[in-house]
Amino acid sequence: METFIDIGLVITSLALIASVILQSKGAGLGGLTGADTGTVFTARRGIEKTLFGATIALSILFFVLAILALVLGL
């Protein structure tokens, strides 16, 4: 049972990392142009909204699995 939880944690963490990376829309290079990209807020539509919801769901699943692994590890 603990092995399945560990595998689930690894898969969930990799999916969570991927979803967070996909959400950052080139923010790393935005400072090079001199434009202030931190003050622009846009509404999430389409795939951005789906990706945002998936990130929240993955983070909740990750925390549940982490707490479950802690409880079963005792």
Backbone bond lengths (Angstrom), bond angles and torsions (degrees), N, CA, C in turn:
res aa  C-N    CA-C-N  psi(-1)  N-CA   C-N-CA  omega(-1)  CA-C   N-CA-C  phi
1 M - - - 1.456 - - 1.524 110.74 -
2 E 1.335 116.70 -41.27 1.466 119.65 -179.74 1.523 111.28 -67.08
3 T 1.327 117.30 -31.98 1.461 120.69 178.69 1.525 110.79 -65.02
4 F 1.333 117.27 -40.27 1.459 120.51 178.67 1.528 110.74 -65.70
5 I 1.309 116.84 -37.39 1.467 119.92 178.75 1.525 110.20 -68.27
6 D 1.334 116.73 -40.13 1.464 119.92 177.93 1.526 111.53 -63.84
7 I 1.323 116.81 -42.40 1.464 120.51 177.82 1.528 110.16 -65.00
8 G 1.334 116.46 -40.56 1.461 120.56 176.80 1.522 112.11 -62.35
9 L 1.332 116.80 -38.22 1.466 120.74 177.72 1.524 111.27 -64.62
10 V 1.314 116.65 -41.94 1.469 119.96 -179.55 1.529 110.52 -65.63
11 I 1.323 116.39 -46.41 1.473 119.96 -179.09 1.527 110.61 -64.87
12 T 1.335 116.65 -42.77 1.457 120.39 179.57 1.520 111.49 -64.87
13 S 1.325 116.77 -40.68 1.465 118.94 -179.56 1.526 111.56 -66.58
14 L 1.328 117.60 -38.61 1.463 119.66 177.69 1.534 111.32 -66.50
15 A 1.323 116.66 -40.47 1.465 119.84 177.49 1.527 111.26 -66.19
16 L 1.325 116.72 -37.38 1.462 121.01 178.14 1.522 111.32 -66.25
17 I 1.318 116.71 -41.84 1.467 120.72 176.98 1.525 110.16 -61.68
18 A 1.324 116.46 -44.10 1.468 120.31 -179.55 1.524 111.35 -64.00
19 S 1.323 117.34 -40.50 1.469 119.01 -179.08 1.524 111.94 -68.91
20 V 1.309 117.31 -34.68 1.473 119.93 177.70 1.521 110.25 -70.13
21 I 1.317 116.99 -40.54 1.469 119.92 178.93 1.524 110.59 -65.35
22 L 1.322 117.61 -38.85 1.463 120.09 179.09 1.524 112.18 -67.01
23 Q 1.331 117.22 -25.33 1.463 119.55 -179.86 1.520 112.78 -77.24
24 S 1.317 118.20 -26.96 1.462 119.85 179.47 1.525 108.12 -78.93
25 K 1.301 116.09 107.42 1.463 122.53 -173.01 1.522 111.52 -87.18
26 G 1.308 116.87 64.55 1.449 119.52 178.78 1.515 112.96 68.46
27 A 1.326 118.01 32.49 1.456 120.80 -177.84 1.519 111.79 -69.39
28 G 1.310 117.69 -19.58 1.448 120.82 -178.97 1.515 113.32 -67.84
29 L 1.319 117.10 -33.73 1.460 121.05 -179.24 1.515 112.78 -96.88
30 G 1.307 118.28 -0.69 1.458 121.30 -177.60 1.512 113.48 -67.09
31 G 1.306 117.85 -28.48 1.455 120.94 -178.88 1.517 113.41 -74.94
32 L 1.331 118.17 -16.34 1.454 120.96 -178.07 1.514 112.86 -73.13
33 T 1.322 117.38 -25.17 1.462 120.13 -176.52 1.519 112.46 -85.38
34 G 1.300 117.92 -11.82 1.445 121.00 -179.23 1.508 113.47 90.90
35 A 1.314 117.19 -8.45 1.468 120.67 179.70 1.522 109.36 -80.86
36 D 1.319 115.73 143.36 1.462 120.81 178.69 1.518 108.65 -89.62
37 T 1.338 116.52 96.34 1.461 120.38 -176.02 1.516 112.02 -85.96
38 G 1.311 118.66 -7.02 1.449 120.84 -177.03 1.516 114.19 -78.40
39 T 1.320 118.15 -12.79 1.460 120.16 -176.44 1.515 113.16 -101.24
40 V 1.315 118.16 -0.94 1.458 121.33 -177.48 1.524 108.64 -95.53
41 F 1.326 115.86 120.07 1.458 121.15 177.36 1.513 108.60 -116.12
42 T 1.315 116.34 132.32 1.459 120.76 178.06 1.520 108.87 -124.99
43 A 1.320 115.74 157.60 1.464 120.70 177.61 1.523 108.82 -75.18
44 R 1.310 115.02 142.41 1.460 119.82 177.70 1.526 108.61 -82.63
45 R 1.318 115.02 127.46 1.458 120.07 179.09 1.522 109.02 -136.00
46 G 1.306 116.03 150.83 1.456 121.43 173.32 1.506 113.37 64.31
47 I 1.321 114.53 -124.80 1.462 120.65 -174.74 1.531 111.70 -68.61
48 E 1.342 117.18 -30.02 1.466 119.63 178.17 1.519 111.08 -64.45
49 K 1.323 116.56 -40.11 1.456 121.01 179.30 1.525 110.42 -67.83
50 T 1.320 116.72 -40.98 1.459 121.32 177.79 1.523 110.86 -64.46
51 L 1.316 117.03 -43.41 1.462 121.44 179.32 1.521 111.08 -65.58
52 F 1.325 117.73 -37.45 1.458 121.88 177.06 1.530 110.60 -63.78
53 G 1.326 116.68 -44.85 1.469 120.49 177.96 1.521 111.94 -65.26
54 A 1.331 116.48 -38.71 1.465 120.12 178.24 1.523 111.25 -65.76
55 T 1.322 117.61 -36.00 1.460 120.82 177.92 1.521 110.98 -65.20
56 I 1.322 116.77 -41.69 1.461 120.27 177.91 1.526 110.46 -64.51
57 A 1.333 116.67 -44.46 1.467 120.36 -179.92 1.528 111.17 -63.93
58 L 1.327 117.04 -41.31 1.462 120.34 178.81 1.525 111.93 -65.76
59 S 1.328 117.08 -37.24 1.457 118.86 179.18 1.525 111.55 -68.57
60 I 1.331 117.04 -38.20 1.468 120.21 176.73 1.528 110.06 -64.99
61 L 1.337 116.48 -44.19 1.461 120.52 178.33 1.527 111.13 -62.01
62 F 1.326 117.07 -39.58 1.459 120.77 179.25 1.527 111.22 -62.88
63 F 1.332 117.28 -45.22 1.457 119.86 -179.84 1.516 111.98 -67.31
64 V 1.324 117.67 -36.84 1.463 120.40 177.32 1.524 110.51 -64.56
65 L 1.326 116.78 -44.52 1.458 119.96 178.30 1.526 111.94 -65.10
66 A 1.332 117.20 -37.84 1.460 120.23 179.13 1.523 111.23 -65.82
67 I 1.326 117.35 -42.05 1.472 120.64 177.97 1.519 110.28 -67.10
68 L 1.334 116.96 -39.36 1.458 120.90 178.25 1.523 111.16 -64.46
69 A 1.318 117.17 -40.10 1.467 120.55 177.36 1.529 110.63 -65.40
70 L 1.318 116.68 -35.99 1.466 120.24 178.25 1.518 111.04 -67.49
71 V 1.321 116.63 -43.60 1.460 120.51 -178.73 1.534 110.95 -66.76
72 L 1.331 116.93 -42.92 1.461 119.77 -180.00 1.521 112.31 -72.82
73 G 1.317 116.92 -22.81 1.461 120.78 178.32 1.505 113.24 -74.06
74 L 1.330 117.56 -18.48 1.465 121.21 -179.98 1.487 108.19 -76.45
